Amino acid sequence: MKVVVLAGPESSGKSWLASELQAHFGGLMVGEYVRYFIDQHQRDTRLADIPAIARGQLAWEDAARAEQPHLLILDTHLLTNKLWSQTLFGDYPAWLDDELLARHYDLHLLLSPEDVEWTADGQRCQPQLADRQAFFNDGLEWMQQHRQAVVVIRGDWEARRAKAFAAVKQIL
């Protein structure tokens, strides 16, 4: 089983690209638990919600891993929970680091916020490119620090699709 994670700031095309990858390569895709959480609770998240959101994301990921698909595509993972918690609340549960490093990910596709427009959807809160760029930079720094396999995805939608498809094809 190969595990691919889409990471990066909001409105950079993670969900779209995850769907494109699944349509092309098959496999199993896991969505963002936080979207489900917000829809269920109908309110903004709080620092106290981060453990429940992270555990929900892990549960979805673990259930998908148990099915042993040839390709597991994660629309997000705990790094996003950690970075959002730091961004919104200035803190995060320390156990997120241990959980992130305890799991194997074959490839991270880190999507840049550049070259695509931010789109409001009722849950997004970073319309400023500088904020999304800082989120991207924090993610890249974490991946480099922890020697994670990462390919940075930039460009318009077609360029993003082409670069992601090439990266996934290479690991398969």
C-alpha positions, 0 to 999 in steps of 0.5 A: 500500500502506498500512502499519499498525503495532500497538504497545504493551506486552504483553497490550494486544491487539496480536495480537488486534487485528491479526487482527481488522483483517485479518479485516475489511479483508483485506491481509497480517499480519506477526506477532512474530518474537521469539515465533518466536525464543523458541519456536526457542531455548527460553530467555529472550532476551539482549542479544546476541539483539536484533540477530538478533530485529530482523533477523528482524522486518525480514526478515518485514516486507520479505517482506510489503512485497514482496508489495505488499498493499493493507494491511500489518498489522504486529503489531509493529515495531522500536520494540518490539524497541528498547523491550524491549531497553532495558527488559530490558538497559538498552541496544539496538543503535543501528542500530534507530533508523536502520532504524525511521526509514528505513521508512514507516508510515502509521499506528501504533495504540498500545495502552494497557495500561489497561482490559484485564487482563494475561494470562500466556502463558509469554513475558510478563514485565510483570504490573504495570500500572505497568511496562506503562504506562511501556512505553506512555509510552516508545513514545508519546514516541518516536512523538511525537518522530519525528512518527509518525502515531499513534492511541492505543487505549484502552478495553475490547475492543469500544472498541479494535476500534471505534477501530482500525477507524475509524482504519484506515478513514480511511487507506484 
